[in-house]
């Protein structure tokens, strides 16, 4: 008979957001993309936790913080299968899968050194041309970038 685990690997959250199923290699990119280092809220970061589906995973829990959809979709560039759990009074009241937006503004650097976004003070803008493989196209110069070549600003 299998023994039941009696403790949690990461502390429970009363109210807030738990970002689950983050690939271990991008946990801290997610922290940066969401600007979590600037928050005063209690934050728990778990990394390289055991996962049946992923081998290892990361989880980020932010107390008393609920994100807008456009904030959370930013992380889809680096972690497209993340699950967002909205927690109220220790209960998960909503689960959402993060989705890659059609247009990505200001978070990916264009790989073309001659692109206007690398030479003028302006935000980058990319259109998603392949959702399955995460391939982006620069709105200004037309350069295509594959997932492996994405550099975050």
C-alpha positions in Angstrom: 0.0 0.0 0.0 1.4 3.4 -1.0 2.0 5.8 1.9 0.1 9.1 1.6 2.2 12.3 1.7 1.2 14.3 4.8 3.0 17.6 4.1 3.1 20.1 1.2 6.3 20.8 -0.6 5.3 24.5 -0.9 3.2 26.3 1.8 -0.6 26.8 1.2 -1.9 30.2 0.1 -4.9 31.9 1.7 -5.6 34.4 -1.1 -3.6 35.1 -4.3 -2.2 33.5 -7.4 -0.3 30.3 -7.8 1.5 29.9 -11.2 2.1 26.2 -11.6 3.8 23.8 -14.1 6.6 26.3 -15.0 9.6 24.5 -16.6 12.4 24.6 -14.1 14.8 26.3 -16.4 12.6 29.4 -16.8 11.2 30.0 -13.3 13.4 33.1 -12.7 12.6 34.5 -16.2 8.9 34.3 -15.2 9.7 36.2 -11.9 11.5 38.9 -14.0 8.8 39.1 -16.7 6.1 39.7 -14.1 8.2 42.2 -12.2 7.7 40.2 -8.9 11.0 41.5 -7.4 9.3 44.9 -7.1 6.2 43.6 -5.2 5.9 43.9 -1.4 3.5 40.9 -1.3 4.8 37.6 0.3 6.1 35.4 -2.6 7.0 31.7 -2.5 9.1 30.3 -5.3 9.6 26.5 -5.6 11.9 25.1 -8.2 13.0 21.7 -9.3 10.0 20.2 -7.6 9.0 16.6 -8.5 6.4 16.4 -11.4 5.0 13.3 -12.9 4.3 15.1 -16.3 7.4 17.3 -16.5 10.1 15.5 -14.4 10.7 18.7 -12.5 8.8 21.9 -12.4 8.6 25.3 -10.7 5.8 27.0 -8.9 5.4 30.6 -7.8 2.8 31.7 -5.2 2.0 35.4 -4.7 -0.1 36.3 -1.8 -3.0 38.8 -2.3 -2.1 39.4 -6.0 -4.4 38.7 -8.9 -3.0 39.4 -12.4 -4.7 40.9 -15.4 -4.8 38.5 -18.4 -2.4 40.7 -20.4 0.2 40.5 -17.6 0.1 36.8 -17.3 0.1 36.1 -21.1 3.5 37.7 -21.2 5.0 34.6 -19.7 3.6 32.4 -22.5 6.6 33.4 -24.5 8.9 31.4 -22.2 6.4 29.1 -20.5 3.5 28.3 -22.8 1.8 25.6 -20.7 1.7 27.3 -17.3 -1.4 26.9 -15.3 -2.7 29.8 -13.2 -4.6 29.0 -10.1 -6.7 31.8 -8.5 -7.0 31.1 -4.8 -9.5 32.6 -2.3 -9.8 31.4 1.3 -7.4 28.5 0.6 -9.6 27.1 -2.2 -8.7 27.2 -5.9 -11.7 29.1 -7.4 -10.4 29.3 -11.0 -7.8 27.6 -13.1 -6.5 29.1 -16.4 -4.0 28.0 -18.9 -1.7 30.8 -20.1 -2.1 31.6 -23.8 0.3 33.2 -26.2 -1.1 36.6 -27.3 -1.3 37.4 -31.1 1.0 40.4 -30.6 3.9 40.6 -28.1 4.9 44.1 -27.1 8.1 45.2 -25.5 9.4 41.9 -24.0 11.3 40.3 -26.8 14.4 41.8 -28.4 14.7 41.8 -32.2 17.7 39.7 -33.3 18.3 42.1 -36.3 21.0 44.6 -35.3 19.7 47.0 -38.0 16.1 46.9 -36.8 14.8 50.3 -35.8 13.9 48.9 -32.3 17.6 48.3 -31.7 18.6 51.8 -32.8 15.7 54.0 -31.5 14.1 54.3 -28.1 10.9 52.3 -28.9 9.1 49.1 -27.9 9.5 46.0 -29.9 6.4 44.4 -31.5 6.2 40.8 -32.7 3.4 38.9 -34.3 3.1 35.2 -33.5 3.2 33.2 -36.8 3.5 29.7 -35.3 1.8 29.0 -32.0 2.8 25.3 -31.8 6.5 26.0 -32.2 6.5 29.6 -30.9 7.8 31.4 -33.9 7.7 35.2 -34.0 8.0 37.9 -36.7 9.2 41.4 -36.0 6.5 44.0 -37.0 9.2 46.5 -38.1 11.8 44.6 -40.0 10.2 41.2 -40.7 12.8 39.1 -39.1 11.5 35.7 -37.9 12.7 34.3 -34.6 12.3 30.7 -33.4 11.7 29.9 -29.8 15.3 28.9 -29.2 16.5 32.2 -30.4 14.2 34.4 -28.4 16.0 37.0 -26.3 14.0 38.8 -23.6 14.5 42.5 -23.1 
